[in-house]
Amino acid sequence: MSESEIYEKLTGVFRDVFDDDDLTPTPEMTADDVEEWDSLSHIRLMLSVERAFGVRFSTVELGGLKKVGDLARLVEGKLNGAA
């Protein structure tokens, strides 16, 4: 799956979790950039991303995420068998 395909799918997940049809995740986006992004919505987001891509994240992997770009690279690694 290409980076653009990953972001396309992430966009749908973000819009669903945060109930915002105008939200478009970017590599530099952080939780501070989305008003509704709190600890509970973060859990819902990670579970939704796992479901959407058919992957599982460890607590250590999730703890290392700082930006959406980190999440996209993690997903890409999982899909390519590198993580």
PLY file of the C-alpha trace (Angstrom):
ply
format ascii 1.0
element vertex 83
property float x
property float y
property float z
element edge 82
property int vertex1
property int vertex2
end_header
0.00 0.00 0.00
1.41 3.39 -0.97
1.80 6.34 1.36
-1.01 8.19 -0.43
-3.32 5.18 -0.02
-2.47 5.03 3.68
-3.29 8.72 4.14
-6.49 8.31 2.13
-7.63 5.55 4.46
-6.41 7.45 7.55
-8.46 10.44 6.44
-11.63 8.36 6.52
-10.76 6.98 9.95
-9.94 10.42 11.38
-13.14 11.92 9.96
-15.20 9.09 11.45
-13.56 9.12 14.91
-13.62 12.91 15.26
-16.93 13.35 13.40
-15.43 16.07 11.19
-15.85 15.71 7.42
-13.31 18.48 6.80
-10.48 16.91 8.79
-7.51 15.87 6.69
-4.56 14.34 8.56
-1.10 15.51 7.52
2.32 14.08 8.46
2.98 16.97 10.86
-0.44 16.90 12.58
-0.46 16.18 16.31
-3.20 15.73 18.91
-2.81 19.43 19.76
-4.05 20.29 16.26
-7.44 18.60 16.74
-9.67 20.05 19.46
-11.55 16.78 20.06
-8.37 14.67 20.28
-8.17 13.67 23.94
-7.06 10.46 25.65
-10.37 8.67 25.05
-10.59 9.65 21.39
-6.93 8.63 21.00
-7.82 5.09 22.09
-10.80 5.03 19.71
-8.57 6.35 16.92
-5.88 3.69 17.44
-8.47 0.89 17.59
-10.12 2.24 14.43
-6.77 2.43 12.62
-5.98 -1.15 13.64
-9.36 -2.29 12.32
-9.13 -0.30 9.09
-5.68 -1.65 8.17
-5.96 -5.11 9.77
-2.91 -4.54 11.99
-2.18 -4.59 15.73
-0.05 -2.10 17.64
1.90 -2.76 20.82
1.84 -0.35 23.75
5.50 0.48 23.07
4.73 1.30 19.42
1.82 3.53 20.39
3.92 5.28 23.03
6.45 6.31 20.40
3.92 8.12 18.21
4.17 11.90 18.25
2.71 12.92 14.87
0.35 11.47 12.29
3.38 10.87 10.08
4.75 8.51 12.75
1.44 6.62 12.71
1.47 6.39 8.91
5.04 5.03 8.92
4.10 2.50 11.61
1.12 1.33 9.55
3.27 1.13 6.42
5.86 -0.93 8.29
3.19 -3.30 9.59
1.71 -3.74 6.13
5.14 -4.39 4.64
6.08 -6.82 7.39
8.88 -4.65 8.74
7.35 -3.95 12.15
0 1
1 2
2 3
3 4
4 5
5 6
6 7
7 8
8 9
9 10
10 11
11 12
12 13
13 14
14 15
15 16
16 17
17 18
18 19
19 20
20 21
21 22
22 23
23 24
24 25
25 26
26 27
27 28
28 29
29 30
30 31
31 32
32 33
33 34
34 35
35 36
36 37
37 38
38 39
39 40
40 41
41 42
42 43
43 44
44 45
45 46
46 47
47 48
48 49
49 50
50 51
51 52
52 53
53 54
54 55
55 56
56 57
57 58
58 59
59 60
60 61
61 62
62 63
63 64
64 65
65 66
66 67
67 68
68 69
69 70
70 71
71 72
72 73
73 74
74 75
75 76
76 77
77 78
78 79
79 80
80 81
81 82
